[in-house]
Amino acid sequence: MKNEQTAIRTTYFSIIGNTVLAIIKALAGFFGNSYALIADAIESTTDIFASFLVLLGFKYAKRPADENHPYGHGKIEPLITFGVVAFLVISATVIAYTSIQNIQTPHETPKAWTLMVLGLIIVWKEISFQVVNKKSKQTNSSSLKADAWHHRSDAITSIMAFLGITVAIIFGEGYETADDWAALLASAFILYNSYLIFRPALGEIMDEQLYDDLIIEIREKAIKVEGVLDTEKCYVRKAGMRFHVDLHAVVDSEISVKDGHYISHKLKDYLKKEIPNLGKVLIHIEPND
């Protein structure tokens, strides 16, 4: 429950930040003759909608397990991540298209003061990335990680815009479209980041075995429980911010079924206490012979 609340608060942080920045970028781009800044504003606007999508996903994922969803509603998270990736791809496409159009259209050199605006934006977006990415690791949230990379991609487009405007100002006439070329290059970075976000979310949907470190931790803790001699199979799958575990525990073959049942419950309780992010834990008892 704590992780869910942390994720929701972090998403509100993203929504407020992106809204303020979208307005600043749009105004600076319009009055500063910078199409790269306007493209940046477009991306920030899509970020707002993406963050709202993440927020809706978190609120749905908070629902408790029920008869139709015995493992909870956490699988909505990677689906939301796909939606966030779609927003990233759309924003990259819009930026690329707008940049190509502007490259073909003569326009004035961007104003020098737009560099100051971009510098502040770059610093803020990198701070935002670090904050949200840290929270995504803390909560094991794939959609929060996608939201973090929205901030990083925004920082990248701003850096490209900064470089493009700098070139246009230094070299003057004939280089007015440098910031448009910069925005076009940034769109390629955004598409690449989209793939990096999409791939782990796809693995989560497909129950891909990606959690070797957690499996090692589970095995190490399991043999600390009295009566557990060893472990055999251990499967982990992720649903939202929780990890569901299937574990085969080896016990003395001479003990009674009742004792084996007791050990399995003790092991389950111990693992959930020691590793708070675990969801459902299914223990299968194996005899040591």
C-alpha positions in Angstrom: 0.0 0.0 0.0 2.9 2.3 0.8 4.4 1.8 -2.6 1.2 2.6 -4.4 0.8 5.9 -2.5 4.4 6.8 -3.3 3.9 6.1 -7.0 0.7 8.2 -7.0 2.4 11.2 -5.3 5.3 10.9 -7.8 2.9 11.0 -10.7 1.3 14.2 -9.5 4.8 15.6 -9.3 5.2 14.8 -13.0 1.9 16.2 -14.0 2.4 19.5 -12.3 6.0 19.9 -13.6 5.1 19.0 -17.2 2.2 21.4 -17.2 4.3 24.3 -16.1 7.1 23.5 -18.5 4.8 23.0 -21.5 3.5 26.6 -21.0 7.0 28.0 -20.5 8.3 26.2 -23.6 5.4 27.2 -25.8 5.7 30.9 -24.8 9.5 30.9 -25.1 9.4 29.2 -28.5 6.7 31.5 -29.9 8.3 34.8 -28.8 11.9 33.5 -29.2 11.4 32.2 -32.8 12.5 28.7 -31.7 10.7 25.8 -33.4 12.8 23.4 -31.4 11.3 24.9 -28.2 7.8 24.6 -29.7 8.5 21.0 -30.5 9.7 20.6 -26.9 6.4 22.0 -25.7 4.5 19.5 -27.8 6.4 16.7 -26.1 5.7 18.1 -22.7 2.0 18.3 -23.5 2.0 14.6 -24.5 3.9 13.9 -21.2 1.0 15.4 -19.3 -1.5 13.0 -20.9 0.9 10.1 -20.4 1.2 10.9 -16.7 -2.5 11.1 -16.3 -2.7 7.6 -17.9 -0.1 6.3 -15.4 -2.1 7.9 -12.6 -5.3 6.1 -13.7 -3.3 2.8 -13.9 -2.0 3.2 -10.3 -5.5 3.9 -9.0 -6.8 0.8 -10.8 -3.9 -1.4 -9.7 -4.6 -0.5 -6.0 -7.8 -2.5 -6.1 -7.6 -5.6 -3.9 -7.7 -9.1 -5.2 -11.2 -10.5 -5.9 -12.8 -13.6 -7.2 -12.0 -12.8 -10.9 -8.6 -11.4 -10.1 -7.1 -13.6 -7.4 -3.6 -12.2 -8.1 -4.8 -8.6 -7.9 -5.0 -6.0 -10.7 -1.3 -5.2 -11.0 -1.0 -6.4 -14.6 -2.6 -3.1 -15.6 0.8 -1.5 -15.0 2.7 -2.9 -18.1 -0.4 -2.2 -20.2 -0.3 1.4 -19.0 3.4 1.4 -19.9 2.5 0.4 -23.5 0.2 3.4 -23.5 3.0 5.7 -22.3 5.3 4.3 -25.0 2.6 5.1 -27.5 2.6 8.7 -26.3 6.3 8.8 -26.7 6.2 7.5 -30.2 3.4 9.9 -31.2 5.4 12.9 -29.7 8.5 11.8 -31.6 6.6 11.5 -34.8 5.0 14.9 -34.4 8.4 16.5 -33.6 10.0 14.8 -36.6 7.2 15.9 -39.0 7.2 19.5 -37.6 11.0 19.7 -37.8 11.0 18.6 -41.5 8.3 21.1 -42.3 10.2 23.9 -40.6 13.5 23.0 -42.3 11.8 23.6 -45.6 10.4 27.0 -44.4 12.7 30.1 -44.1 12.4 31.7 -40.6 14.2 34.0 -38.3 17.2 33.0 -36.1 16.1 32.1 -32.6 16.6 34.7 -29.8 19.7 34.3 -27.6 17.6 34.5 -24.4 15.9 31.2 -25.3 19.2 29.5 -24.4 18.8 30.6 -20.7 15.3 29.2 -20.7 16.5 25.9 -22.2 19.3 25.7 -19.7 16.9 25.9 -16.8 14.6 23.4 -18.4 17.4 20.9 -18.9 18.4 21.1 -15.3 14.8 20.7 -14.0 14.0 17.8 -16.3 17.2 15.9 -15.3 16.3 16.5 -11.6 12.7 15.2 -12.4 14.2 12.1 -14.1 16.4 11.3 -11.1 13.5 11.8 -8.6 10.9 9.7 -10.6 13.5 7.0 -11.6 14.5 6.6 -7.9 10.8 6.2 -6.9 10.3 3.7 -9.8 13.1 1.5 -8.4 11.8 1.9 -4.8 8.3 0.8 -5.8 9.2 -1.7 -8.6 6.9 0.2 -11.0 7.4 -0.3 -14.7 5.0 2.5 -15.6 6.7 4.9 -13.2 10.0 4.0 -14.9 8.4 4.9 -18.2 7.2 8.2 -16.8 10.8 8.8 -15.6 12.1 8.3 -19.1 9.6 10.8 -20.4 11.5 13.3 -18.3 14.9 12.1 -19.6 13.7 12.2 -23.2 12.4 15.7 -22.6 15.9 16.7 -21.3 17.4 15.2 -24.4 15.2 17.2 -26.8 16.0 20.3 -24.8 19.7 19.6 -25.0 19.4 19.1 -28.8 17.4 22.4 -29.0 20.1 24.2 -26.9 22.8 23.0 -29.3 20.8 23.8 -32.4 20.0 27.4 -31.2 23.6 27.9 -30.2 24.8 26.9 -33.8 22.1 29.2 -35.3 23.1 32.2 -33.2 26.9 31.7 -33.6 26.9 31.1 -37.4 24.1 33.4 -38.2 22.5 33.6 -41.7 22.1 30.3 -43.4 22.0 28.3 -40.1 18.5 29.4 -39.0 17.2 25.8 -39.3 19.9 24.4 -37.0 17.4 24.1 -34.1 15.0 22.2 -36.4 17.7 19.7 -37.3 18.4 19.4 -33.6 14.7 18.6 -32.9 14.7 16.0 -35.7 17.7 14.3 -34.1 16.0 14.4 -30.7 13.0 12.6 -32.1 15.3 9.6 -33.0 16.5 9.5 -29.4 13.0 9.5 -28.1 12.1 6.5 -30.4 15.1 4.6 -29.1 14.1 5.3 -25.5 10.6 4.1 -26.3 12.0 0.7 -27.2 14.1 0.5 -24.0 10.9 1.2 -22.0 8.7 -1.2 -24.1 10.9 -4.3 -23.9 10.8 -4.8 -20.0 7.1 -4.2 -19.9 6.6 -6.8 -22.6 8.7 -9.3 -20.6 6.4 -8.5 -17.6 3.3 -9.3 -19.6 4.8 -12.5 -20.9 6.0 -13.6 -17.3 9.6 -13.6 -18.6 12.1 -14.8 -16.0 14.0 -11.6 -15.3 14.5 -11.6 -11.6 17.6 -13.7 -10.9 18.7 -11.5 -8.0 15.3 -11.9 -6.3 15.3 -15.7 -6.8 18.8 -15.9 -5.2 17.5 -13.9 -2.2 14.4 -16.1 -1.9 16.5 -19.3 -1.9 19.0 -17.9 0.7 16.2 -16.8 3.1 14.2 -20.0 2.6 16.9 -22.3 4.0 17.0 -20.2 7.2 13.5 -21.5 8.1 13.7 -24.5 10.4 12.7 -27.7 8.6 13.6 -26.4 5.1 16.6 -28.4 3.9 17.0 -26.9 0.5 15.0 -25.5 -2.4 14.4 -26.8 -6.0 12.4 -24.9 -8.5 11.7 -21.2 -7.9 9.7 -19.1 -10.4 9.0 -15.4 -10.0 6.6 -13.3 -12.0 5.8 -9.6 -11.6 2.3 -8.0 -11.4 2.3 -4.3 -10.8 4.6 -3.6 -7.9 4.4 -7.2 -6.5 6.3 -10.3 -7.2 4.4 -13.6 -7.1 6.5 -16.7 -6.2 6.2 -20.4 -6.8 8.8 -22.2 -4.7 9.6 -25.9 -4.2 11.0 -26.5 -0.7 12.9 -29.7 0.2 12.0 -31.2 3.7 12.7 -34.4 5.6 10.8 -37.2 3.8 10.0 -38.9 7.2 7.9 -36.1 8.7 4.1 -36.1 8.6 1.9 -34.3 6.1 0.8 -32.1 8.9 4.4 -31.1 9.7 5.2 -30.5 6.1 2.1 -28.3 5.8 3.2 -26.4 8.9 6.7 -25.8 7.5 5.2 -24.5 4.2 3.1 -21.9 6.0 6.0 -20.9 8.2 8.2 -20.5 5.1 5.6 -18.5 3.3 5.1 -16.1 6.3 8.8 -15.7 6.7 9.5 -14.8 3.1 6.6 -12.2 3.0 8.0 -10.7 6.2 11.6 -10.5 5.0 10.7 -9.4 1.4 7.8 -6.9 1.6 7.3 -6.7 -2.2 6.2 -10.3 -2.5 2.6 -10.9 -3.4 1.2 -14.5 -3.6 3.7 -17.1 -2.4 2.9 -20.7 -3.3 5.1 -23.4 -1.5 5.4 -26.9 -2.9 6.9 -29.4 -0.5 9.4 -31.9 -1.8 10.9 -34.9 0.1 14.6 -35.0 0.5 14.9 -38.5 -1.1 
